Amino acid sequence: MARFDYWKIEQNELYHVKGIFTQDERYPVGSLRIKKEIPDVFEYFILKAGSMTIDTGKGEEFHLRTVINVEDKIDKLNRLLSRTQVEIDELD
């Protein structure tokens, strides 16, 4: 049986899903910090790979090793998390 373990980042929440029938963990992105590291220069030149450390701001850190195209992923995350969208409902 395959085990699922993935991360999903949206504008307001960070999801960490472990397994098929388990509950996912959710973290707000208000105090989220992302740190990029290049531990292996050879992997970076071949795959543009590096590692990312996600700090939730609540004392929890998650280390993601060997993230392919790490520069592109960091740029996309910065663009996604820097936007704020507000909807105003009109009162009748």
C-alpha positions as CSV (number, residue, x, y, z in Angstrom):
1,M,0.0,0.0,0.0
2,A,1.4,3.4,-1.0
3,R,1.7,6.1,1.6
4,F,0.7,9.6,0.8
5,D,2.7,12.4,2.3
6,Y,2.4,15.8,0.6
7,W,2.0,19.5,1.3
8,K,-0.5,21.9,-0.2
9,I,-0.1,25.7,0.2
10,E,-3.0,28.0,-0.4
11,Q,-3.4,31.8,0.2
12,N,-4.6,31.4,3.7
13,E,-3.6,27.8,4.9
14,L,-0.9,25.3,4.7
15,Y,-2.1,21.7,4.5
16,H,0.0,18.6,5.4
17,V,-1.6,15.3,4.4
18,K,-0.1,12.1,5.7
19,G,-1.8,8.9,4.5
20,I,-5.0,8.1,2.8
21,F,-7.5,7.9,5.7
22,T,-5.7,10.2,8.2
23,Q,-6.7,13.7,9.1
24,D,-4.7,16.5,7.6
25,E,-2.9,19.1,9.6
26,R,-3.7,22.8,8.8
27,Y,-1.6,25.8,9.7
28,P,-2.4,29.5,9.0
29,V,0.1,31.2,6.7
30,G,0.0,34.6,8.6
31,S,3.3,33.8,10.4
32,L,4.7,31.3,7.9
33,R,8.4,31.5,7.2
34,I,10.2,29.6,4.4
35,K,13.9,29.2,4.3
36,K,15.8,27.8,1.3
37,E,19.1,25.9,1.4
38,I,21.4,24.4,-1.2
39,P,23.2,21.6,0.7
40,D,24.5,19.7,-2.4
41,V,25.9,21.8,-5.2
42,F,25.9,18.9,-7.7
43,E,22.2,18.3,-7.2
44,Y,21.6,22.0,-7.7
45,F,23.5,22.2,-11.0
46,I,21.8,19.0,-12.4
47,L,18.2,19.3,-11.1
48,K,18.1,22.9,-9.6
49,A,17.3,21.0,-6.4
50,G,17.6,22.3,-2.8
51,S,15.9,21.9,0.5
52,M,13.2,24.1,2.1
53,T,12.5,24.6,5.8
54,I,8.9,25.7,6.6
55,D,8.5,27.4,10.0
56,T,4.8,27.7,11.0
57,G,5.5,30.4,13.6
58,K,4.2,28.2,16.4
59,G,7.4,26.4,17.2
60,E,7.0,23.7,14.5
61,E,9.5,23.4,11.7
62,F,9.3,21.0,8.7
63,H,12.3,20.2,6.5
64,L,11.6,19.2,2.9
65,R,14.6,17.6,1.3
66,T,15.4,17.5,-2.4
67,V,12.9,20.0,-3.8
68,I,13.4,20.1,-7.6
69,N,13.4,23.6,-9.1
70,V,13.6,25.1,-5.6
71,E,14.1,28.7,-6.8
72,D,11.0,28.5,-9.0
73,K,9.0,27.0,-6.1
74,I,10.1,29.8,-3.7
75,D,9.2,32.5,-6.2
76,K,5.7,31.0,-6.7
77,L,5.2,30.7,-3.0
78,N,6.2,34.3,-2.4
79,R,3.8,35.5,-5.1
80,L,1.0,33.4,-3.7
81,L,1.5,34.4,-0.1
82,S,2.0,38.1,-0.8
83,R,-1.5,38.6,-2.2
84,T,-4.4,39.5,0.0
85,Q,-8.0,39.4,-1.3
86,V,-10.9,41.0,0.5
87,E,-14.5,40.6,-0.5
88,I,-17.1,43.2,0.7
89,D,-20.7,42.1,1.1
90,E,-23.2,44.9,0.6
91,L,-25.8,45.3,3.3
92,D,-29.4,45.4,2.0
